[in-house]
């Protein structure tokens, strides 16, 4: 009986639970339908609006790219001078040995030559003979002139006395004419004689005043000049018997000893010029960029803290086909002879200040064939720029041209961008 009464009660409870659950489900459905509708609308709006790429960018700044660039240079003589004998002779005395430092004009060795001595004596004798001949000719000419003047003085004295006598005769003829003792013709004749005598006297005096010594030495003077030139030539030739250093430097070759014979025109030594001295280095094509436009570069000996600068005397513009490099020469002062051929020095192509350059992150560079590009942020777009690159010091890359300090360079996935593309940039 009890089991029958419990059956209907369970059915009522179950029915009530089902109804309550149904109401709960219906309430939940009515709340979620509007949310789903809003979500679809937002998705549609996003699909209709353009999507902007989000990128990262960094400001371009100057940074140290690395230590100063150095390379090894070799010390060489700035010039080499071959000593060539200008005269023949026998070595009489050697004053400098191989390896000695010599100064310009210093005698390295002396020679003797009997033939040169004979030629000088003969030339000196010719000069002396010509000088004696000229002196004798001048003495003779002076004596001749003195005799000529003395004769002319005597003649003038006689003519003056004759003029006095003729003057008296003329005056007497005039007086006689006045008293009738002389004719007019006699007076005229006396007057003519007086005038002629006075004229002859004036002529003789003018001739005496213009008397000059006879030039009997012109030919002798030509002979003297010829002899003097010959003597000068012989003296010049004899000066060649002393072999002298043409420049300051080091005597690196000198194969002669006293008693050896030397022939004119033969090589007798070699002097290497060491002041200034030359530092020679080989540059790669990239390294020439740091030397171009400069007039001097720094250098120092390995292990020496002292830094010096030397002028650039030569920078090749053509690559050496064998060494595959460009030659660089520095001609530096070396008065103390501290630098010697064969030494190695360090040449500084750049200084500390040259190491501060414009840089960008290496991963911001996009390569297209042999060209390099970066993307620069310009407002809400990016601009594709071609750049010339320099040195690398990961993660930095030197930029020689194409960008400016302070510009923003794209640092995230630049290879996925296009020129003038709009972006949303975040500055790091």
C-alpha positions, 0 to 999 in steps of 0.5 A: 500500500505504501509503495503505491502512495510514493509513486505519484509523489516522485513523478510530481517532483521529477516533473517540477525539476524538468520544468525548472531546468527548462526555464533556466535554459530558456533564460540563458538562451535569451541572454546570449543571443544579443552578445553573439550579434554584437560580436559579428558586427565588430568583426565586420567592422574590422574586416571593412577597415584596412589593417596596419602593420605594427613595426619597431623603429630605432633612432639613428645615432653616432656610435663607436664602430671599433678601435682605430684602423691600423696596418703595418708599414715597412721603413725604407730609404726615401731615395737611393743615389748611386755614386759614379766616378767622374774621373779615372784614378787610383784610390789614395785614401778611404774615409768612409766605410760601408754602413757609415752615416754620411753628410752631404758633401763629405768625402768618402774616398780620394783618388790620385791621377798623375795624368790629371796633375800633368794637365793642370801644370800645363794649363797653369803654365799656359795661363802664366805665359799669357799673363806675362805676355800681356804684362810685357805688351802693356809695358811696351805700349806705355813706354811707346806712348810716353815717348810719343808724348815726349816727342809731341811736347818737343814739337809743340815747344818748337812750334810755339817758338816759331809762332813767336818769331812769326808774330814778331816778323808780322808786326815788323812787316806792318811797321815797315809797310807804314813807313814805306819799307815793305810792300803790302804783299810782304805784309800779307805773306807774313800774316799767312805764315803766322796763321798757318803756324797758329793752326798747326800748333792747335792741331798738334795740341789736339792730337797730343790730348787724344793720344791713347796707348796702343792696344796690343793685348787684345789677342793676348787676352783671348789667349789668356781667357782660353788658358784660364778656361782650360785650367778651370776645366782641369781643376773641375776634373781634379775635384772629381778625384774626391768622391763625395756624398750627394745627400745625408744618408747611409753608405750601403755600398763601397767596394774599394780599398786604397790602391785600387784603380777606378775608371771614369763612369763606373759605379763606386758606391750607393747612398740611401737617403734617410732624412726624410725616410719613407714608410711604405704600406699596402692598403686594401680598396676599403682602406683607401677610403680612410686615407683619401683626402688626408695630408698626413697620418699617424705612425709609431714603432711597435712597443713605443708609446710615442705617436707621430704624424707624417705627411702622405707623399704618395697614394696610388690611384691604381691597384697593383695587379700582383699585390692586389693593393694600393701603395701608400708612402709617408715621407717623415723627418728622421734627423735623429736616424731613429728609423732605419730601413727594414724596421716595421711601424704601425700606420694609423689610418683612423683616429679615435674621433674617426671611429664615431660614425652613423650606425644602424642595426645590422638586421635593419638592412635589406639586401637586393643583389649588390645594393643595400636598403633600409626603411626610414619612418616618415610619419605614418609611412616608411621610405625605402632608402638605398645606403652605402655601408662601411665597417661592421661591428655586430650588431652595428653597421656603419652607414656612409651615406643615405641616412641622417642622424636622428632619423628612425630606422625600421628594426623589425622585419624590414624585408616584409615592408614596401616603399611608402607603406603605411605602418604603426611604428613603436619607437624602441 
